[in-house]
Amino acid sequence: MEQTAEQEAPNRRISLTKTQRQSAAGAELISLCQVVTTDGSLTDEEVSSLQGWLQEHKNEDLPAIAHLTKVVETIVADGRVTAEERRELYIALETALPPDVRAIARRTRRSVEEQEKDRLRVQRELEKEQQRDERERNSAIEHWDFMVAGSRYEGRPGLIQRYAQTAAPAYLVRDLGNKYSRNAVEVRTTSGHQIGFVPEEDAADLAPLLDGGHPYRAQIKKILTGGRFPIPVVVADVYRKDAAVPQLVDPAASVPRASGGAAGNSGANLVKVALIVIAVLLVLYWLA
């Protein structure tokens, strides 16, 4: 609730009386107050102008001048004028003005303050909306937690023991030439060794997102060692394309690929086929 100087000092009237406003100093003060309160707030330049005028007329016998001088000296004492201090001075000017002029200045100030409140409210809402958008943009749109499929075949147990580590990143690479599944997604270690595949039920949802260019982050959660073969457990999160999350992997980017082991199965398969063909020819030659 606003408190005027007249309420603080009830025995002494601060506002200009009818007689005082007719004096030269009183008329000048009213004119100056009307000018600086036109837009409902005070600038530093207006505070400085008011301070200079009060200094020039400090010997005038007007309670309004004495009161305003005291207020101005207080707020400029530390060399800077805050927004709250400018408001305090504005209200002091209202107090010094005659009732009819004071009402105009007060309405103007309150209108400006309401507009500022509305502006700050809109700004807060925009900031909250931006924060929500940023949280949504940087939140995973899908999450998976799966045991790597096929980890016991084609020499992968040895690769897992040598190259897979708990908490290490993992790469998820589409195997577009896989003849068994159109959704096949390889799981590779950071060394580029292929240690298995994303299970088909998970790959059915994951593959379209990778094909669509959504970045991801995958990690070897743990390695199960209770059975005959080690089985890696991988956790993976896929994000929006415009996500600004560190260390995301672009599915279109090149990732490490080991030249041997399970990552080079095509060469190993050719060797196997060649050996089988040779064995068959030897058998046929022997039977002949």
RODO-2510 file (C-alpha; in nm, 4 decimals, decimal comma):
residues 288
     n   res          X          Y          Z
     1     m     0,0000     0,0000     0,0000
     2     e     0,1415     0,3405    -0,0970
     3     q     0,2174     0,5880     0,1835
     4     t     0,2513     0,9562     0,1064
     5     a     0,4765     1,2054     0,2786
     6     e     0,1659     1,3785     0,4164
     7     q     0,0794     1,0551     0,6001
     8     e     0,4349     1,0313     0,7308
     9     a     0,4267     1,3963     0,8495
    10     p     0,0597     1,4786     0,9149
    11     n     0,1377     1,8102     1,0867
    12     r     0,3023     1,9553     0,7794
    13     r     0,1470     1,9764     0,4350
    14     i     0,3828     1,8741     0,1559
    15     s     0,1636     1,9341    -0,1490
    16     l     0,1578     2,2784    -0,3013
    17     t    -0,1267     2,4965    -0,1779
    18     k    -0,3334     2,7219    -0,4008
    19     t    -0,1223     3,0187    -0,2916
    20     q     0,2090     2,8346    -0,3378
    21     r     0,1237     2,7143    -0,6882
    22     q     0,0742     3,0765    -0,7921
    23     s     0,4288     3,1692    -0,6891
    24     a     0,7062     3,1578    -0,9491
    25     a     0,8859     2,8662    -0,7817
    26     g     0,5611     2,6794    -0,7237
    27     a     0,4528     2,7190    -1,0861
    28     e     0,7956     2,6054    -1,2106
    29     l     0,7900     2,3004    -0,9825
    30     i     0,4452     2,1977    -1,1045
    31     s     0,5530     2,2394    -1,4654
    32     l     0,8687     2,0379    -1,4079
    33     c     0,6780     1,7623    -1,2275
    34     q     0,4246     1,7435    -1,5106
    35     v     0,7027     1,7071    -1,7671
    36     v     0,8948     1,4321    -1,5886
    37     t     0,5800     1,2350    -1,4987
    38     t     0,4305     1,2439    -1,8490
    39     d     0,5212     0,8823    -1,9313
    40     g     0,4520     0,7373    -1,5862
    41     s     0,8166     0,6736    -1,4912
    42     l     1,1457     0,8546    -1,4349
    43     t     1,4693     0,8256    -1,6294
    44     d     1,8152     0,8967    -1,4891
    45     e     1,8245     1,2170    -1,6941
    46     e     1,4954     1,3313    -1,5446
    47     v     1,6213     1,2571    -1,1931
    48     s     1,9344     1,4609    -1,2665
    49     s     1,7287     1,7491    -1,4072
    50     l     1,5043     1,7492    -1,1015
    51     q     1,8061     1,7384    -0,8717
    52     g     1,9569     2,0434    -1,0431
    53     w     1,6352     2,2423    -1,0219
    54     l     1,5921     2,1632    -0,6516
    55     q     1,9497     2,2684    -0,5836
    56     e     1,8909     2,6020    -0,7543
    57     h     1,5711     2,6640    -0,5518
    58     k     1,6720     2,5155    -0,2184
    59     n     1,6239     2,8481    -0,0402
    60     e     1,2599     2,8803    -0,1471
    61     d     1,0139     2,8565     0,1401
    62     l     0,8185     2,5629    -0,0004
    63     p     0,7794     2,2390     0,2015
    64     a     0,7514     2,0473    -0,1275
    65     i     1,1035     2,1558    -0,2297
    66     a     1,2514     2,0588     0,1068
    67     h     1,0796     1,7224     0,0966
    68     l     1,1808     1,6414    -0,2618
    69     t     1,5385     1,7547    -0,1954
    70     k     1,5630     1,5105     0,0925
    71     v     1,4253     1,2244    -0,1176
    72     v     1,6570     1,2980    -0,4112
    73     e     1,9670     1,3279    -0,1939
    74     t     1,8864     0,9927    -0,0328
    75     i     1,8422     0,7966    -0,3543
    76     v     2,1478     0,9407    -0,5330
    77     a     2,3787     0,9058    -0,2351
    78     d     2,5328     0,5775    -0,3568
    79     g     2,5834     0,6988    -0,7134
    80     r     2,3142     0,4849    -0,8708
    81     v     1,9357     0,4997    -0,8851
    82     t     1,7450     0,1727    -0,8862
    83     a     1,4063     0,1162    -1,0420
    84     e     1,2501     0,1016    -0,6968
    85     e     1,4146     0,4315    -0,5999
    86     r     1,2850     0,5961    -0,9193
    87     r     0,9376     0,4785    -0,8266
    88     e     0,9820     0,6151    -0,4752
    89     l     1,0791     0,9551    -0,6164
    90     y     0,7871     0,9499    -0,8587
    91     i     0,5451     0,8957    -0,5692
    92     a     0,7143     1,1788    -0,3812
    93     l     0,6485     1,4035    -0,6810
    94     e     0,2836     1,2996    -0,6715
    95     t     0,2754     1,4005    -0,3066
    96     a     0,4134     1,7455    -0,3846
    97     l     0,1603     1,8149    -0,6588
    98     p    -0,1820     1,9728    -0,5982
    99     p    -0,4647     1,7149    -0,5911
   100     d    -0,5888     1,7783    -0,9456
   101     v    -0,2437     1,7441    -1,1063
   102     r    -0,1497     1,4629    -0,8708
   103     a    -0,4431     1,2512    -0,9902
   104     i    -0,3207     1,2662    -1,3506
   105     a     0,0358     1,1685    -1,2582
   106     r    -0,0874     0,8851    -1,0380
   107     r    -0,3172     0,7416    -1,3074
   108     t    -0,0332     0,7536    -1,5573
   109     r     0,2066     0,5761    -1,3224
   110     r    -0,0402     0,3050    -1,2297
   111     s    -0,1209     0,2446    -1,5963
   112     v     0,2496     0,2056    -1,6761
   113     e     0,2995    -0,0268    -1,3797
   114     e     0,0090    -0,2446    -1,4905
   115     q     0,1545    -0,2633    -1,8400
   116     e     0,4917    -0,3608    -1,6933
   117     k     0,3283    -0,6305    -1,4817
   118     d     0,1563    -0,7673    -1,7914
   119     r     0,4848    -0,7576    -1,9851
   120     l     0,6695    -0,9429    -1,7096
   121     r     0,3893    -1,1988    -1,6862
   122     v     0,4031    -1,2635    -2,0611
   123     q     0,7830    -1,2834    -2,0442
   124     r     0,7677    -1,5392    -1,7618
   125     e     0,5173    -1,7470    -1,9563
   126     l     0,7384    -1,7366    -2,2657
   127     e     1,0425    -1,8382    -2,0621
   128     k     0,8509    -2,1280    -1,9088
   129     e     0,7327    -2,2345    -2,2528
   130     q     1,0884    -2,2167    -2,3868
   131     q     1,2109    -2,4247    -2,0937
   132     r     0,9392    -2,6826    -2,1578
   133     d     1,0274    -2,6930    -2,5277
   134     e     1,3947    -2,7367    -2,4443
   135     r     1,3213    -3,0179    -2,1990
   136     e     1,1051    -3,1922    -2,4581
   137     r     1,3628    -3,1359    -2,7310
   138     n     1,6388    -3,2886    -2,5211
   139     s     1,4370    -3,5767    -2,3776
   140     a     1,4551    -3,9262    -2,5240
   141     i     1,1568    -4,0118    -2,7409
   142     e     1,2154    -4,3881    -2,7047
   143     h     1,4082    -4,6080    -2,4615
   144     w     1,5257    -4,9689    -2,4916
   145     d     1,6843    -5,2131    -2,2499
   146     f     1,7653    -5,5457    -2,4173
   147     m     1,9905    -5,8498    -2,4195
   148     v     2,1974    -5,8614    -2,7377
   149     a     2,0659    -6,1322    -2,9722
   150     g     2,2983    -6,3771    -3,1455
   151     s     2,5852    -6,3072    -2,9079
   152     r     2,6742    -6,6777    -2,8776
   153     y     2,7332    -6,7385    -3,2478
   154     e     3,0138    -6,6871    -3,5005
   155     g     3,2911    -6,6323    -3,2504
   156     r     3,1178    -6,3459    -3,0733
   157     p     3,1722    -6,4801    -2,7172
   158     g     3,5457    -6,4299    -2,7620
   159     l     3,4940    -6,0810    -2,9009
   160     i     3,2677    -5,9918    -2,6096
   161     q     3,5276    -6,1108    -2,3586
   162     r     3,8013    -5,9108    -2,5325
   163     y     3,6287    -5,5931    -2,6437
   164     a     3,2989    -5,5427    -2,4575
   165     q     3,3056    -5,3555    -2,1278
   166     t     3,0334    -5,2592    -1,8850
   167     a     2,9382    -4,8879    -1,9093
   168     a     3,1167    -4,8550    -2,2439
   169     p     2,9347    -4,6886    -2,5348
   170     a     2,7898    -4,9093    -2,8083
   171     y     2,7071    -4,8436    -3,1715
   172     l     2,3769    -4,9414    -3,3321
   173     v     2,4287    -4,9945    -3,7037
   174     r     2,1631    -5,0836    -3,9581
   175     d     2,2341    -5,4037    -4,1527
   176     l     2,0416    -5,3165    -4,4662
   177     g     2,1623    -5,6250    -4,6518
   178     n     2,0471    -5,8744    -4,3913
   179     k     1,8438    -6,1448    -4,5655
   180     y     1,6709    -6,2588    -4,2481
   181     s     1,5289    -5,9263    -4,1264
   182     r     1,4626    -5,5924    -4,2919
   183     n     1,4908    -5,4326    -3,9463
   184     a     1,8283    -5,5836    -3,8554
   185     v     2,0422    -5,3588    -3,6348
   186     e     2,3962    -5,4620    -3,5448
   187     v     2,5454    -5,3938    -3,2028
   188     r     2,9105    -5,2944    -3,2194
   189     t     3,1704    -5,2124    -2,9582
   190     t     3,3762    -4,8943    -2,9704
   191     s     3,6501    -5,1010    -3,1341
   192     g     3,4081    -5,1749    -3,4187
   193     h     3,3523    -5,5449    -3,3418
   194     q     3,0048    -5,6737    -3,4059
   195     i     2,8855    -5,8622    -3,0968
   196     g     2,5287    -5,9383    -3,2033
   197     f     2,2009    -5,7759    -3,2972
   198     v     1,9173    -5,5806    -3,1444
   199     p     1,6367    -5,8320    -3,0758
   200     e     1,3846    -5,8378    -3,3601
   201     e     1,0926    -5,7143    -3,1470
   202     d     1,2960    -5,4090    -3,0457
   203     a     1,4542    -5,3601    -3,3875
   204     a     1,1085    -5,3299    -3,5442
   205     d     1,0643    -4,9998    -3,3578
   206     l     1,4275    -4,8891    -3,3520
   207     a     1,5178    -4,9396    -3,7194
   208     p     1,2671    -4,6863    -3,8614
   209     l     1,3977    -4,4208    -3,6221
   210     l     1,7586    -4,4862    -3,7242
   211     d     1,6564    -4,4820    -4,0902
   212     g     1,4844    -4,1506    -4,0266
   213     g     1,8069    -3,9954    -3,8990
   214     h     1,7236    -3,9752    -3,5284
   215     p     2,0391    -3,9561    -3,3136
   216     y     2,0869    -4,2060    -3,0347
   217     r     2,2982    -4,2923    -2,7344
   218     a     2,3648    -4,6562    -2,6441
   219     q     2,5675    -4,8160    -2,3681
   220     i     2,6560    -5,1639    -2,2479
   221     k     2,4641    -5,1770    -1,9225
   222     k     2,6155    -5,5049    -1,8035
   223     i     2,7400    -5,8405    -1,9283
   224     l     2,5621    -6,1517    -1,8085
   225     t     2,8159    -6,4253    -1,7329
   226     g     2,6077    -6,6845    -1,5495
   227     g     2,5559    -6,9122    -1,8520
   228     r     2,7837    -7,0851    -2,1016
   229     f     2,8326    -6,7662    -2,3026
   230     p     2,8531    -6,3995    -2,2036
   231     i     2,5504    -6,1944    -2,3060
   232     p     2,5728    -5,8123    -2,3149
   233     v     2,2767    -5,6083    -2,1997
   234     v     2,2442    -5,2768    -2,3817
   235     v     2,0410    -4,9669    -2,2983
   236     a     1,9639    -4,7211    -2,5767
   237     d     1,7831    -4,3907    -2,6080
   238     v     1,6730    -4,2229    -2,9310
   239     y     1,6210    -3,8460    -2,9506
   240     r     1,4615    -3,5830    -3,1686
   241     k     1,6658    -3,4700    -3,4667
   242     d     1,7070    -3,1213    -3,3181
   243     a     1,8172    -3,2454    -2,9745
   244     a     2,1152    -3,0666    -2,8216
   245     v     2,2379    -3,3509    -2,6017
   246     p     2,6140    -3,4186    -2,5758
   247     q     2,7670    -3,7338    -2,7261
   248     l     2,4722    -3,8373    -2,9401
   249     v     2,5511    -4,0597    -3,2376
   250     d     2,4268    -3,9671    -3,5821
   251     p     2,3054    -4,2916    -3,7460
   252     a     2,4208    -4,1603    -4,0839
   253     a     2,7765    -4,0999    -3,9603
   254     s     3,0569    -4,3485    -4,0102
   255     v     3,1284    -4,5666    -3,7063
   256     p     3,4231    -4,7981    -3,6331
   257     r     3,4177    -5,1351    -3,8077
   258     a     3,6698    -5,4062    -3,7224
   259     s     3,8229    -5,5886    -4,0151
   260     g     3,8160    -5,9313    -3,8552
   261     g     3,6019    -6,1458    -3,6291
   262     a     3,2264    -6,1178    -3,6354
   263     a     3,2498    -5,7788    -3,8052
   264     g     3,4137    -5,9475    -4,1021
   265     n     3,1779    -6,2411    -4,1361
   266     s     3,1528    -6,2157    -4,5126
   267     g     3,5218    -6,3083    -4,5537
   268     a     3,4996    -6,5886    -4,3012
   269     n     3,1893    -6,7255    -4,4741
   270     l     3,3677    -6,7311    -4,8080
   271     v     3,6493    -6,9337    -4,6545
   272     k     3,3961    -7,1770    -4,5103
   273     v     3,2234    -7,2162    -4,8457
   274     a     3,5559    -7,2740    -5,0202
   275     l     3,6520    -7,5435    -4,7698
   276     i     3,3148    -7,7149    -4,8123
   277     v     3,3503    -7,7111    -5,1919
   278     i     3,6989    -7,8616    -5,1687
   279     a     3,5748    -8,1317    -4,9311
   280     v     3,2878    -8,2208    -5,1655
   281     l     3,5233    -8,2433    -5,4650
   282     l     3,7583    -8,4707    -5,2714
   283     v     3,4697    -8,6981    -5,1754
   284     l     3,3499    -8,7150    -5,5373
   285     y     3,7054    -8,7840    -5,6592
   286     w     3,7420    -9,0626    -5,4033
   287     l     3,4072    -9,2215    -5,4980
   288     a     3,4998    -9,2112    -5,8658
***
